[in-house]
Amino acid sequence: MSTRAAFEIAGQTVAPGSRQTVSLEIGRLYTHTHLELVAEVIHGRREGPVLLVCAAIHGDELNGVEICRQLMKRKGLERLRGTLIIVPVVNIFGFLHRSRYLPDRRDLNRCFPGSERGSMGARFAHSFVSEVLHKCSHVIDLHTGAVHRSNLPQVRANLDDPVVLKMAESFGAPLMLNAALRDGSLRGCADEAGIPLILYEAGEALRFNDYAIKAGLSGVINVMRALEMLPAVRRKTRPLSEIARSSGWVRAEVDGTCRFLARLGLRVKAGEQLAAIASPFSPQEHPVIAPWSGIIIGRNNIPLVNEGDALFHIARFETLGEAERSVEAFYENLGETEDTFDQTETSSEE
C-alpha cells in the first residue's frame, strides 16, 4: 500500500494511485452562468515532480487543447511517478468565443500573477496562480501562433536556467528560442516563483495542425521521461535542438497584396527575397527582402497587408547549417517515430 500523501488542489483531495477531474470556479458571466477551470489530476503512488501541462491561455489556440486531450487518454499514465496536472483550457472565456482574449479584451497572459480585487483577468490569474501554479514543480505551457500566423514547432524559455534548459532539450523541438520574460505572463510569474517553465509554440490559432500536435505530445512525454515521471526507453539518438539567441520580424514596407515565396522552416540568407507586395490596381511589385540570415520560425498567412504588418519571424543562429539540419531531421523523425508510450517497458525503478 502506498504511504504517499494525498494531493490537495482547489479544495479537493486526490488519493495516491488515482486520478480525478477537479473544478475551480473562476467567475460568472453577466447571465450569472458559472465558469469553471477544469483540470485532470493524476496522482501517482510514488514520489516525484508535480508537472502542470496547460493550454489555451489564449482561448483560440487549439493545438495544445488536443495535445492535452490525447495525453489524458494514455494508458502509460498508470505507471506515473509524481503528479500530473492537465488543464486543457485555461482561458475558458476566450475558448467559448473563439477569441484570444477575455471579454474585456484583456490578454490573460499579461495578467499574472493577478489580484483578488482587480479586473476579471487579474482575478482569474490570481486564482490560477494560487490554486494551480503554486502546487507545481515544473510547467509546460502550450501555445500556437496568432490568427493568420503559423509558427514552426519551437520551445521558448529562459535557457540560461540549467533546469529549464534540460526540459527544453528533452522536449525535442527542432529549435529553441532563448526568449526574454514578459511582464504579466505565466512564464514570468513561474520564473519569479522559482518554477521552471517551457513554452511550446506550433501551428496557427483556430486550426488543428497534425504535425504540431504530434510533436507536442511527443515533447511532453519526453519531458516526463527526463523528469523520471515515466520509465525511460531505448531509442535512437535524435538530433539536438538548436538554440537561437535572438529573432525578429520582417515587416511590410508598403500596403497591398502579398505573395509569400518563403515557407516555414526555410533557411534564408540576408538579401534573399521572401515575398512580393503589389497594389491590386498596379502591375508594380515591391520585394520583401530578408535583412539577416536565419531560419523562418513564424509567418503571416493572410495576403492582405498594411504597411508595418509583421510578415516573417526569422531566428538567428550561430551555426545556421546545424539549425537547418535540425529542422529537416525533426520532420523526418516525426513521420517515422513509433509511439512507444503505451508499450510495456523494462525499467530499473522496481
N, C-alpha and C positions, 0 to 999 in steps of 0.2 A: 504494500500500500504506500502511496506517495505521502511524504511528510512535507511537501511544499505547501506554502500558504496559498489561500485563495487570492484571486486578483480582484481588486476593488476599482471600479470605474463608473463614473456618472451615477453614483449611489447604488450600483448593482454589484453583485458578487458572482464571480466565475470560479468554479471549483477546478483544481488541477486535473488535467486529463480530460477536460470538457471544452465545449465551445458554446457560445451564446450570442444571440443578437441583442444588443443593448441600444437604447434610445436616449437621447438627450434633447429636451425641449430647448429650442434656441430663439423662439419668438412666435409672434402671431401676425397674420395678415390683418388688414383693416376689416375683414369679414369675420374676425375672431377665429379663423381657421388656425389650428396649432401646426407649427412646422417643427420637425424633429431632425436631428443629426443621427443617422443610423450607422452603427459600427458592428462588425463581426469580430468577436474576440475569441481567439483560440489560445487556451492556457495549457501549455504542456506540463507533463508530470515532473520534468526535470528542470533545474535552474538554467537560466540563460538570459540573453538580451530580451528587451521589450522593444520590438520593431513596429513602428507605425508605417503603413503604406496607405497613402491618401491620394485622392484625385478630385478634379473638378472644383478646385478653389475658384477657378474661373468657370462659371457654370456651363459654358458652351464647349469646353474642352473634353471630348468624349472618349478618346483612345484610352486614357487612364481608367475611366469607368469600366470599360470592357476588360482591361488588364486585371483590375480588382475582381471582377466577376469570375473570370477564368481561374484566378488564383484561389478563390474561395472554394471551388468545386474539386480541388486536387486532393486525391486520397493520401498523398505523401505527407500531408499536414498531420496525420495521425502519429508521425514519428517526431513531431516538433519538440525541440528543446527551447525553453524560454516561452515568450508570449508574443503572439502576432495580433496586431490590431489593424483591421482593414476598414477604411472609410471610403467607399466608392464615390460618394458625392458629398463634398464639404459644403459648397455653396448651393444649397437646395433651392434658394430663391432664383438664382440665375439659371439653374438647371430647368426649372419649371417654365421659364420664359425664353429658353434657348439663348441666353444672354451671358456675356462675360461678367456682368455687373450685378450689384444688388439693386433693389427697386429705386433707391435714391441716386443711382448712377455711380455709387462709390465702388472702387475696386477692393474687394475683400483682402487681396494680397498686399494692400497698403494700409491695412487697419490694425495689424498686430503690434503689440500684444493686446491692444484694446483696453476697454474700461467698463465698469459696471453701469456707469451713468452717461455714457456717450451716445453716439449715433447708433443706428441699428447695426452697422458694420462693426463698430467698436465693441458693442455688447456681445455680438456673435463671436468676434475674435477672442474676447476675454473668456467666454465660456469654453471655447475650443482649447485655448491655452491651458486654462486651469484644470479642466476635466479630462483632457486627452493628451496634449503635448507633454505636460509635466509628468505624465505617467510613463513616458517612453525613454529609452536609452539611445535609440537610433531612429532615423526617419528617411523614407524615400517618398518624395513628393512628385507626382506625375502630372505633366503638362503637355500641351501641344502649341503650335503656332496660333496666332490670332486668326480672325475671319479673313479669308482670302490670302493667307500666308502659310506656307508649308515650311516645316523645319526638318532638317536631316536629323536622324537619331543621334542624340548627344547628351552628355551629362554636364550640368553646370554646378559648380561647387567652389568652396574655398579650398583649393588644392594645396595650400600652404599648411593646412592642418593634416598631420600624418594619418589620423583615424579616418578623416573624410576622404583623403587620397586613396586609402586602401579600399574603402567602399566603392569609390568611383572606378578604380581599376578593376575591381571584382565584377562590377556591373557588366562590363564588356561592350559598351557602346563604342563605335569606331573613333569618336572624338570626345575629348574632354575640354571644357572651356573654364579657365580659372576666372570666374565671374565675380565682380565686386558685389558686396552685400547691399541691398536696397532697404532704405528706411521703411518700416511698416510691413515688410514681407515676412512670411512664415520662416524663410531661411534665415533672415536676420534675427528674428526672435529666438529661433532654436540656437543660433550661434551664441547669443548673449546668455542663454541658459546652459551653455556647455553641452548641447545635444547635437551630435554630428548628423548632418542632413545633406543628402544629394538630391538634385533636381533633374529629372529626366524629361527632355523635350523631344517630341517627334510628331510629325504629321501636321494637320490643319484643324482648326476649330470646326465643329458641327459635321465632321466627317470621320468615318472609320477608315483606318489605313492598316491593312493586314500586316505589312512589314513592321510598322511601328508597334503594333500590339504584340506580335510575336517576339520582337526584340525586347520590348519592355517586360513581358512576362518572364522571358529567359533571364533578363538582367536582375529582376527581383529575386528569382530563385538563386542566381549566382551569389548575390549578396548574402542571402540567408545561409548558403553553404559556407561562405567565407567567415560569417559570424558564428559558425558551428551550431546553427539552429537546426540544420538538416545534415544528414550524413554526406560526406564527401563522395565524389565519384571520380573514376578514372576516365579522363577524356583527353583527346588530342590537344596539344598546345594551340591556343587561339592567339591571333596577333594581338600585340599590345595596343591599347588605345593611345592615341597621340594627343599631347596637351597643347592647346592654343592659349597663349598668354594675353592676347588682345584680339579684338574683332571690331568691325564697323559696318555701317550700312552705306551702300551706294544709292544716292537719291536722284530722282528725275530733275534734270536741269530745265526742262520745258514741259508744257502741257501737251496732251494728245493721246493717241492710242499707241500702246506699246507692244511690239513683237519681241517676245523673250527668246533669245538664242541659246542661253546657257542654262543648264539644269542643276538641280540639287546634287551636291557631292562632287561637282566638277572642279578639277584643279585649273585655276586661271592664272595668267601672268599679267603683270602690270602693263597697261596699254592695250590689252585684248578687248575686243568688242563683246559686250554681254547682251545687248538688246538694241532695238531701234525704235525711236519715238517719232510719230508723224501726226500732223493735223489731218483729220478726216477729210479736209477740204483742199489738201495740197499734196503734190507728189513728193515734196521735200521730206527727207528723213534726218533725224538727229541721232547720232550714235551714242550709246551708253558705254563708257569705257571703264575698265577696271583700274582704279587708282593705285592698287597694290596687288601683289601676288598672294594667293591663298586658296582656300577651299570654300566653295559656296555652301553655307550651312543653313541658310534661310532664303526664301524667295517669295515675292509677291506673285499672286496668281491671277489678278484681275487686270485686263489690258487697258482700262481707262484710268489714266494717271494725271495728277496735277503736279505742277512744279513743286519740288520738295518732298514728294511721296517716296517712301522707302521702297527700293526695288530688290536689291540683293544684299544679303548679310554675308560678308566674307571674313573668315577667320584666318589669322596669321600664324604660321608655324615656323619653328627654327629649321626643321627638316621637312620641307614640303613634300618631297618624294615619298617619305615614310608615311605621311598623313594620307596621301593619295592611295598608297598600297593598303593602309588600314581600312579605308572606306571600301575598296574593292573586295578585300578579304572578308569583311563583315557581311556583305550581301551574298557572297559565295557560301560562306559557312551557314548563314541563316537559312538558306534554301536547303542545305544538306543535313542540318543538325536534327538528330532524332531526340524526341522529348524523353528523357530518362527520369523525369521527376517522380513518376508513379511506379518505377520499377523497384523490385526488391534488390537492396544493395547490401554489400558486406561492409560493416562498419566496425571500427576499433572501439566504439564507445561502450559496448556492453560485451 
